[in-house]
Amino acid sequence: MNRRTPPSAASPTSPAESTSFESAIKRLTEIVHTLERGDLPLEESLRLFEEGVKLSRASQERLDAAEKRVEQLLAVDEQGRPRTEPFATSAGELDEEEDDDDAGPPF
């Protein structure tokens, strides 16, 4: 009973690794196609399903973060003027920039 595992199922990319959004979506698509064929043993199907859920969640988090950045970039105040407020790409950056604002203009 020698079953061959499809190439897409044999070399999974761990969602914990730093992969691009595009790579995660590509891998997720491969997983969906593999699972839709329905020719894998139950345990392998469950493993691929779990990997797919992790990739889906990580991709959704990246989309949410990108949407937030776009909203900040396109925000306007009550007079319709663009808002210019810094946004943090990591937890500590925003605090440092706010401290700089208290010091006055740089000139």
DOTIKE-344550 format. One record per atom (N, C-alpha, C): residue in three letters; atom name; x, y, z. Coordinates in pm, 1 decimal. Layout:
[gulo 'ALA' 'CA' [X Y Z]]
...
% end
This chain:
[gulo 'MET' 'N' [83.5 -117.5 0.0]]
[gulo 'MET' 'CA' [0.0 0.0 0.0]]
[gulo 'MET' 'C' [88.2 124.0 0.0]]
[gulo 'ASN' 'N' [138.7 158.2 -113.4]]
[gulo 'ASN' 'CA' [230.7 269.4 -127.6]]
[gulo 'ASN' 'C' [158.8 387.0 -191.2]]
[gulo 'ARG' 'N' [119.5 482.1 -108.8]]
[gulo 'ARG' 'CA' [51.5 601.4 -158.1]]
[gulo 'ARG' 'C' [151.4 713.1 -175.9]]
[gulo 'ARG' 'N' [143.2 777.9 -289.8]]
[gulo 'ARG' 'CA' [228.7 893.0 -313.2]]
[gulo 'ARG' 'C' [157.6 1018.0 -268.2]]
[gulo 'THR' 'N' [229.5 1101.1 -196.2]]
[gulo 'THR' 'CA' [175.5 1228.8 -152.0]]
[gulo 'THR' 'C' [201.1 1331.4 -259.9]]
[gulo 'PRO' 'N' [99.7 1409.2 -298.6]]
[gulo 'PRO' 'CA' [120.6 1511.3 -401.6]]
[gulo 'PRO' 'C' [229.7 1608.7 -360.6]]
[gulo 'PRO' 'N' [304.1 1661.8 -458.0]]
[gulo 'PRO' 'CA' [415.0 1752.7 -425.6]]
[gulo 'PRO' 'C' [371.5 1870.4 -340.2]]
[gulo 'SER' 'N' [253.5 1925.1 -363.1]]
[gulo 'SER' 'CA' [210.1 2040.0 -285.3]]
[gulo 'SER' 'C' [186.3 2003.1 -140.0]]
[gulo 'ALA' 'N' [152.0 1878.1 -112.6]]
[gulo 'ALA' 'CA' [128.1 1836.1 24.8]]
[gulo 'ALA' 'C' [256.0 1786.2 91.0]]
[gulo 'ALA' 'N' [355.5 1753.0 11.4]]
[gulo 'ALA' 'CA' [477.9 1695.9 67.2]]
[gulo 'ALA' 'C' [570.7 1802.8 125.4]]
[gulo 'SER' 'N' [562.3 1924.3 76.2]]
[gulo 'SER' 'CA' [653.6 2028.3 122.8]]
[gulo 'SER' 'C' [576.1 2148.8 175.2]]
[gulo 'PRO' 'N' [515.4 2133.2 291.3]]
[gulo 'PRO' 'CA' [436.0 2244.4 343.8]]
[gulo 'PRO' 'C' [523.8 2359.7 389.9]]
[gulo 'THR' 'N' [471.9 2478.4 374.5]]
[gulo 'THR' 'CA' [538.5 2597.0 425.8]]
[gulo 'THR' 'C' [474.3 2630.9 558.3]]
[gulo 'SER' 'N' [552.0 2639.5 661.6]]
[gulo 'SER' 'CA' [498.1 2668.8 793.7]]
[gulo 'SER' 'C' [451.1 2812.8 800.6]]
[gulo 'PRO' 'N' [326.3 2835.7 845.9]]
[gulo 'PRO' 'CA' [277.5 2972.8 858.3]]
[gulo 'PRO' 'C' [358.1 3053.6 959.7]]
[gulo 'ALA' 'N' [425.4 2983.8 1051.7]]
[gulo 'ALA' 'CA' [504.9 3053.9 1152.3]]
[gulo 'ALA' 'C' [627.2 3120.1 1089.4]]
[gulo 'GLU' 'N' [670.3 3066.2 973.9]]
[gulo 'GLU' 'CA' [783.9 3126.9 904.7]]
[gulo 'GLU' 'C' [740.9 3260.6 846.5]]
[gulo 'SER' 'N' [837.2 3345.2 822.2]]
[gulo 'SER' 'CA' [807.9 3474.8 764.4]]
[gulo 'SER' 'C' [787.0 3458.5 614.3]]
[gulo 'THR' 'N' [661.5 3448.2 573.2]]
[gulo 'THR' 'CA' [629.2 3435.9 431.7]]
[gulo 'THR' 'C' [551.0 3558.4 388.8]]
[gulo 'SER' 'N' [561.1 3590.8 262.1]]
[gulo 'SER' 'CA' [486.9 3705.1 210.9]]
[gulo 'SER' 'C' [338.8 3671.1 203.0]]
[gulo 'PHE' 'N' [257.8 3773.6 196.4]]
[gulo 'PHE' 'CA' [113.4 3754.9 183.0]]
[gulo 'PHE' 'C' [84.3 3672.9 57.6]]
[gulo 'GLU' 'N' [150.8 3706.4 -51.8]]
[gulo 'GLU' 'CA' [127.9 3638.7 -178.5]]
[gulo 'GLU' 'C' [164.7 3491.1 -170.1]]
[gulo 'SER' 'N' [276.6 3460.4 -103.0]]
[gulo 'SER' 'CA' [318.3 3320.8 -86.3]]
[gulo 'SER' 'C' [217.5 3243.3 -1.6]]
[gulo 'ALA' 'N' [166.1 3308.9 102.6]]
[gulo 'ALA' 'CA' [67.2 3242.9 188.7]]
[gulo 'ALA' 'C' [-59.5 3211.9 110.6]]
[gulo 'ILE' 'N' [-104.6 3304.9 28.1]]
[gulo 'ILE' 'CA' [-225.7 3282.7 -51.6]]
[gulo 'ILE' 'C' [-202.1 3172.6 -154.8]]
[gulo 'LYS' 'N' [-84.2 3171.8 -214.7]]
[gulo 'LYS' 'CA' [-52.1 3067.0 -312.3]]
[gulo 'LYS' 'C' [-55.0 2929.7 -246.3]]
[gulo 'ARG' 'N' [6.7 2919.0 -128.8]]
[gulo 'ARG' 'CA' [8.2 2791.3 -56.9]]
[gulo 'ARG' 'C' [-133.1 2751.7 -14.1]]
[gulo 'LEU' 'N' [-210.8 2848.0 29.6]]
[gulo 'LEU' 'CA' [-348.2 2820.9 69.8]]
[gulo 'LEU' 'C' [-428.7 2767.2 -48.6]]
[gulo 'THR' 'N' [-407.8 2823.7 -165.0]]
[gulo 'THR' 'CA' [-476.1 2775.8 -286.3]]
[gulo 'THR' 'C' [-435.9 2631.9 -317.7]]
[gulo 'GLU' 'N' [-306.1 2601.2 -303.7]]
[gulo 'GLU' 'CA' [-259.4 2463.7 -325.6]]
[gulo 'GLU' 'C' [-327.7 2367.1 -228.9]]
[gulo 'ILE' 'N' [-338.9 2408.3 -104.3]]
[gulo 'ILE' 'CA' [-401.4 2323.2 -2.6]]
[gulo 'ILE' 'C' [-546.9 2298.0 -38.1]]
[gulo 'VAL' 'N' [-617.7 2402.3 -77.8]]
[gulo 'VAL' 'CA' [-759.5 2386.9 -113.4]]
[gulo 'VAL' 'C' [-774.6 2288.7 -228.3]]
[gulo 'HIS' 'N' [-694.1 2304.0 -332.8]]
[gulo 'HIS' 'CA' [-702.8 2212.2 -447.3]]
[gulo 'HIS' 'C' [-672.5 2068.3 -405.4]]
[gulo 'THR' 'N' [-572.1 2052.1 -321.8]]
[gulo 'THR' 'CA' [-535.2 1917.8 -275.8]]
[gulo 'THR' 'C' [-649.0 1855.1 -194.9]]
[gulo 'LEU' 'N' [-706.7 1932.3 -105.0]]
[gulo 'LEU' 'CA' [-816.6 1880.1 -22.6]]
[gulo 'LEU' 'C' [-941.5 1852.8 -105.6]]
[gulo 'GLU' 'N' [-966.8 1934.5 -206.8]]
[gulo 'GLU' 'CA' [-1084.8 1914.9 -290.5]]
[gulo 'GLU' 'C' [-1077.3 1785.8 -371.1]]
[gulo 'ARG' 'N' [-957.3 1739.4 -401.2]]
[gulo 'ARG' 'CA' [-943.6 1612.2 -473.4]]
[gulo 'ARG' 'C' [-996.6 1496.5 -388.9]]
[gulo 'GLY' 'N' [-979.7 1505.4 -257.7]]
[gulo 'GLY' 'CA' [-1034.6 1405.0 -167.1]]
[gulo 'GLY' 'C' [-964.8 1270.5 -167.8]]
[gulo 'ASP' 'N' [-840.9 1265.0 -213.9]]
[gulo 'ASP' 'CA' [-772.9 1136.2 -222.3]]
[gulo 'ASP' 'C' [-665.8 1116.0 -113.8]]
[gulo 'LEU' 'N' [-666.7 1200.1 -12.5]]
[gulo 'LEU' 'CA' [-567.7 1188.7 94.9]]
[gulo 'LEU' 'C' [-626.8 1114.2 213.8]]
[gulo 'PRO' 'N' [-540.6 1048.5 289.6]]
[gulo 'PRO' 'CA' [-587.8 987.6 413.9]]
[gulo 'PRO' 'C' [-635.7 1096.2 511.0]]
[gulo 'LEU' 'N' [-718.6 1056.6 604.2]]
[gulo 'LEU' 'CA' [-778.1 1150.6 698.2]]
[gulo 'LEU' 'C' [-673.5 1233.5 771.6]]
[gulo 'GLU' 'N' [-570.2 1170.0 824.5]]
[gulo 'GLU' 'CA' [-469.2 1243.3 902.0]]
[gulo 'GLU' 'C' [-397.8 1348.8 818.2]]
[gulo 'GLU' 'N' [-366.1 1314.8 694.1]]
[gulo 'GLU' 'CA' [-300.3 1411.5 605.2]]
[gulo 'GLU' 'C' [-395.5 1525.8 572.5]]
[gulo 'SER' 'N' [-521.3 1494.3 551.3]]
[gulo 'SER' 'CA' [-621.4 1598.3 524.9]]
[gulo 'SER' 'C' [-633.7 1693.2 643.8]]
[gulo 'LEU' 'N' [-635.3 1638.4 763.3]]
[gulo 'LEU' 'CA' [-644.8 1721.6 883.1]]
[gulo 'LEU' 'C' [-521.7 1810.0 899.4]]
[gulo 'ARG' 'N' [-403.7 1755.5 870.8]]
[gulo 'ARG' 'CA' [-281.0 1834.0 879.6]]
[gulo 'ARG' 'C' [-283.0 1950.2 780.8]]
[gulo 'LEU' 'N' [-326.1 1922.7 657.8]]
[gulo 'LEU' 'CA' [-333.5 2029.3 557.7]]
[gulo 'LEU' 'C' [-440.6 2132.1 593.7]]
[gulo 'PHE' 'N' [-552.6 2084.1 647.0]]
[gulo 'PHE' 'CA' [-658.5 2175.9 688.0]]
[gulo 'PHE' 'C' [-608.0 2269.3 797.2]]
[gulo 'GLU' 'N' [-535.3 2214.6 894.2]]
[gulo 'GLU' 'CA' [-479.9 2296.3 1002.6]]
[gulo 'GLU' 'C' [-381.6 2400.3 947.6]]
[gulo 'GLU' 'N' [-297.0 2358.6 856.1]]
[gulo 'GLU' 'CA' [-203.2 2452.3 794.6]]
[gulo 'GLU' 'C' [-279.0 2562.2 720.5]]
[gulo 'GLY' 'N' [-384.4 2524.2 651.1]]
[gulo 'GLY' 'CA' [-465.5 2621.7 577.9]]
[gulo 'GLY' 'C' [-531.7 2723.0 669.4]]
[gulo 'VAL' 'N' [-582.3 2676.6 782.6]]
[gulo 'VAL' 'CA' [-645.4 2768.5 878.1]]
[gulo 'VAL' 'C' [-542.4 2868.3 930.7]]
[gulo 'LYS' 'N' [-422.7 2821.4 962.5]]
[gulo 'LYS' 'CA' [-317.6 2911.4 1011.6]]
[gulo 'LYS' 'C' [-279.4 3013.6 905.4]]
[gulo 'LEU' 'N' [-265.1 2969.2 780.7]]
[gulo 'LEU' 'CA' [-231.7 3061.0 671.9]]
[gulo 'LEU' 'C' [-343.6 3162.8 650.6]]
[gulo 'SER' 'N' [-466.2 3116.5 659.5]]
[gulo 'SER' 'CA' [-580.4 3205.3 641.2]]
[gulo 'SER' 'C' [-584.4 3312.9 749.1]]
[gulo 'ARG' 'N' [-563.7 3273.3 872.2]]
[gulo 'ARG' 'CA' [-564.6 3370.2 982.9]]
[gulo 'ARG' 'C' [-450.2 3470.6 969.6]]
[gulo 'ALA' 'N' [-331.0 3421.8 936.3]]
[gulo 'ALA' 'CA' [-216.1 3511.6 920.8]]
[gulo 'ALA' 'C' [-239.4 3608.8 805.0]]
[gulo 'SER' 'N' [-297.4 3560.2 696.9]]
[gulo 'SER' 'CA' [-325.0 3646.0 581.7]]
[gulo 'SER' 'C' [-429.9 3750.7 616.9]]
[gulo 'GLN' 'N' [-531.8 3711.1 692.1]]
[gulo 'GLN' 'CA' [-634.9 3806.2 731.8]]
[gulo 'GLN' 'C' [-577.8 3915.4 821.4]]
[gulo 'GLU' 'N' [-486.2 3877.8 911.4]]
[gulo 'GLU' 'CA' [-421.6 3976.7 997.2]]
[gulo 'GLU' 'C' [-342.7 4077.8 913.9]]
[gulo 'ARG' 'N' [-273.7 4028.4 811.5]]
[gulo 'ARG' 'CA' [-197.1 4118.2 724.2]]
[gulo 'ARG' 'C' [-290.1 4211.2 647.0]]
[gulo 'LEU' 'N' [-403.5 4157.7 599.7]]
[gulo 'LEU' 'CA' [-500.2 4241.9 529.3]]
[gulo 'LEU' 'C' [-558.1 4347.9 621.4]]
[gulo 'ASP' 'N' [-589.3 4310.0 744.6]]
[gulo 'ASP' 'CA' [-643.3 4405.5 841.5]]
[gulo 'ASP' 'C' [-543.9 4517.9 868.8]]
[gulo 'ALA' 'N' [-416.5 4482.5 883.7]]
[gulo 'ALA' 'CA' [-313.0 4582.8 908.8]]
[gulo 'ALA' 'C' [-297.4 4676.0 788.5]]
[gulo 'ALA' 'N' [-301.7 4620.1 669.1]]
[gulo 'ALA' 'CA' [-290.5 4702.7 548.7]]
[gulo 'ALA' 'C' [-410.2 4796.1 536.3]]
[gulo 'GLU' 'N' [-529.5 4746.7 567.5]]
[gulo 'GLU' 'CA' [-649.5 4830.1 561.9]]
[gulo 'GLU' 'C' [-640.0 4946.3 660.9]]
[gulo 'LYS' 'N' [-588.6 4918.5 779.3]]
[gulo 'LYS' 'CA' [-573.0 5023.6 880.3]]
[gulo 'LYS' 'C' [-476.1 5131.0 831.1]]
[gulo 'ARG' 'N' [-366.2 5089.9 769.9]]
[gulo 'ARG' 'CA' [-269.2 5185.7 717.4]]
[gulo 'ARG' 'C' [-331.2 5272.8 608.5]]
[gulo 'VAL' 'N' [-409.7 5211.4 519.5]]
[gulo 'VAL' 'CA' [-473.8 5287.0 412.5]]
[gulo 'VAL' 'C' [-573.4 5386.7 470.4]]
[gulo 'GLU' 'N' [-650.0 5343.8 569.3]]
[gulo 'GLU' 'CA' [-745.9 5434.6 633.2]]
[gulo 'GLU' 'C' [-674.5 5553.1 696.9]]
[gulo 'GLN' 'N' [-561.8 5528.5 761.1]]
[gulo 'GLN' 'CA' [-485.9 5637.7 822.0]]
[gulo 'GLN' 'C' [-431.9 5732.6 716.3]]
[gulo 'LEU' 'N' [-386.8 5678.3 605.3]]
[gulo 'LEU' 'CA' [-330.6 5762.5 499.6]]
[gulo 'LEU' 'C' [-437.6 5846.4 429.5]]
[gulo 'LEU' 'N' [-559.6 5795.7 423.8]]
[gulo 'LEU' 'CA' [-666.5 5865.8 353.9]]
[gulo 'LEU' 'C' [-757.4 5946.8 445.9]]
[gulo 'ALA' 'N' [-729.7 5948.9 574.2]]
[gulo 'ALA' 'CA' [-816.1 6016.2 670.9]]
[gulo 'ALA' 'C' [-816.6 6167.5 648.6]]
[gulo 'VAL' 'N' [-934.7 6228.6 672.8]]
[gulo 'VAL' 'CA' [-948.8 6373.4 664.3]]
[gulo 'VAL' 'C' [-1014.8 6423.6 792.4]]
[gulo 'ASP' 'N' [-988.4 6551.0 826.2]]
[gulo 'ASP' 'CA' [-1050.0 6609.6 945.1]]
[gulo 'ASP' 'C' [-1187.0 6668.1 910.3]]
[gulo 'GLU' 'N' [-1246.7 6741.1 1005.0]]
[gulo 'GLU' 'CA' [-1381.4 6795.8 986.2]]
[gulo 'GLU' 'C' [-1389.6 6895.2 869.5]]
[gulo 'GLN' 'N' [-1280.3 6962.5 838.4]]
[gulo 'GLN' 'CA' [-1277.0 7059.6 729.0]]
[gulo 'GLN' 'C' [-1239.1 6995.2 595.3]]
[gulo 'GLY' 'N' [-1221.0 6866.5 594.3]]
[gulo 'GLY' 'CA' [-1185.9 6796.8 470.7]]
[gulo 'GLY' 'C' [-1038.8 6797.1 437.9]]
[gulo 'ARG' 'N' [-956.7 6847.1 531.7]]
[gulo 'ARG' 'CA' [-812.1 6848.4 509.9]]
[gulo 'ARG' 'C' [-753.8 6712.5 548.7]]
[gulo 'PRO' 'N' [-650.9 6671.4 478.1]]
[gulo 'PRO' 'CA' [-588.0 6542.9 513.2]]
[gulo 'PRO' 'C' [-532.2 6548.2 654.5]]
[gulo 'ARG' 'N' [-552.5 6442.4 727.6]]
[gulo 'ARG' 'CA' [-492.8 6431.5 861.1]]
[gulo 'ARG' 'C' [-349.3 6387.7 845.4]]
[gulo 'THR' 'N' [-265.5 6447.3 924.3]]
[gulo 'THR' 'CA' [-125.0 6408.5 921.7]]
[gulo 'THR' 'C' [-85.4 6366.8 1061.7]]
[gulo 'GLU' 'N' [-103.9 6241.0 1088.3]]
[gulo 'GLU' 'CA' [-63.0 6187.2 1217.1]]
[gulo 'GLU' 'C' [25.0 6065.8 1192.5]]
[gulo 'PRO' 'N' [129.0 6051.0 1270.0]]
[gulo 'PRO' 'CA' [218.2 5936.9 1250.2]]
[gulo 'PRO' 'C' [147.3 5807.4 1287.0]]
[gulo 'PHE' 'N' [185.1 5701.7 1220.3]]
[gulo 'PHE' 'CA' [135.4 5571.7 1260.1]]
[gulo 'PHE' 'C' [253.6 5480.2 1282.4]]
[gulo 'ALA' 'N' [240.0 5396.7 1382.7]]
[gulo 'ALA' 'CA' [350.3 5311.1 1424.5]]
[gulo 'ALA' 'C' [354.3 5184.7 1340.9]]
[gulo 'THR' 'N' [474.5 5146.2 1302.7]]
[gulo 'THR' 'CA' [491.7 5016.7 1239.0]]
[gulo 'THR' 'C' [536.7 4913.8 1341.0]]
[gulo 'SER' 'N' [579.5 4961.9 1458.5]]
[gulo 'SER' 'CA' [608.9 4873.8 1571.9]]
[gulo 'SER' 'C' [564.9 4947.3 1697.7]]
[gulo 'ALA' 'N' [556.7 4878.8 1806.9]]
[gulo 'ALA' 'CA' [498.6 4932.8 1929.4]]
[gulo 'ALA' 'C' [568.4 5058.7 1980.4]]
[gulo 'GLY' 'N' [698.7 5068.5 1972.7]]
[gulo 'GLY' 'CA' [770.6 5179.2 2033.1]]
[gulo 'GLY' 'C' [787.7 5301.1 1945.1]]
[gulo 'GLU' 'N' [768.2 5291.8 1814.0]]
[gulo 'GLU' 'CA' [796.9 5402.2 1724.0]]
[gulo 'GLU' 'C' [707.7 5522.7 1747.4]]
[gulo 'LEU' 'N' [579.0 5501.5 1769.3]]
[gulo 'LEU' 'CA' [485.7 5612.5 1784.7]]
[gulo 'LEU' 'C' [519.8 5694.8 1907.1]]
[gulo 'ASP' 'N' [555.7 5630.7 2017.3]]
[gulo 'ASP' 'CA' [590.2 5702.4 2139.1]]
[gulo 'ASP' 'C' [710.4 5793.2 2117.3]]
[gulo 'GLU' 'N' [810.7 5746.3 2046.3]]
[gulo 'GLU' 'CA' [929.9 5826.5 2021.3]]
[gulo 'GLU' 'C' [895.9 5948.6 1937.6]]
[gulo 'GLU' 'N' [809.2 5932.1 1835.4]]
[gulo 'GLU' 'CA' [773.2 6043.1 1748.9]]
[gulo 'GLU' 'C' [692.5 6147.0 1825.0]]
[gulo 'GLU' 'N' [605.4 6103.4 1915.0]]
[gulo 'GLU' 'CA' [525.9 6197.0 1993.1]]
[gulo 'GLU' 'C' [615.9 6281.5 2082.5]]
[gulo 'ASP' 'N' [720.4 6221.3 2139.1]]
[gulo 'ASP' 'CA' [813.8 6295.9 2222.2]]
[gulo 'ASP' 'C' [884.9 6403.2 2140.8]]
[gulo 'ASP' 'N' [917.0 6373.4 2015.1]]
[gulo 'ASP' 'CA' [983.4 6469.3 1927.8]]
[gulo 'ASP' 'C' [893.1 6588.8 1899.7]]
[gulo 'ASP' 'N' [761.4 6567.1 1889.6]]
[gulo 'ASP' 'CA' [668.4 6674.3 1861.1]]
[gulo 'ASP' 'C' [667.9 6777.9 1972.6]]
[gulo 'ASP' 'N' [689.1 6737.8 2095.9]]
[gulo 'ASP' 'CA' [687.8 6828.9 2210.0]]
[gulo 'ASP' 'C' [807.6 6923.5 2208.3]]
[gulo 'ALA' 'N' [912.2 6887.4 2136.8]]
[gulo 'ALA' 'CA' [1034.6 6965.6 2135.9]]
[gulo 'ALA' 'C' [1022.8 7088.7 2045.4]]
[gulo 'GLY' 'N' [918.8 7098.8 1964.6]]
[gulo 'GLY' 'CA' [903.4 7213.2 1877.3]]
[gulo 'GLY' 'C' [952.2 7183.1 1737.6]]
[gulo 'PRO' 'N' [949.2 7283.0 1649.7]]
[gulo 'PRO' 'CA' [991.0 7260.2 1510.7]]
[gulo 'PRO' 'C' [1139.8 7227.9 1502.1]]
[gulo 'PRO' 'N' [1177.9 7149.9 1402.2]]
[gulo 'PRO' 'CA' [1318.2 7107.8 1389.3]]
[gulo 'PRO' 'C' [1409.4 7216.1 1336.6]]
[gulo 'PHE' 'N' [1359.9 7335.9 1304.9]]
[gulo 'PHE' 'CA' [1445.2 7441.8 1248.6]]
[gulo 'PHE' 'C' [1473.4 7552.1 1344.5]]
% end
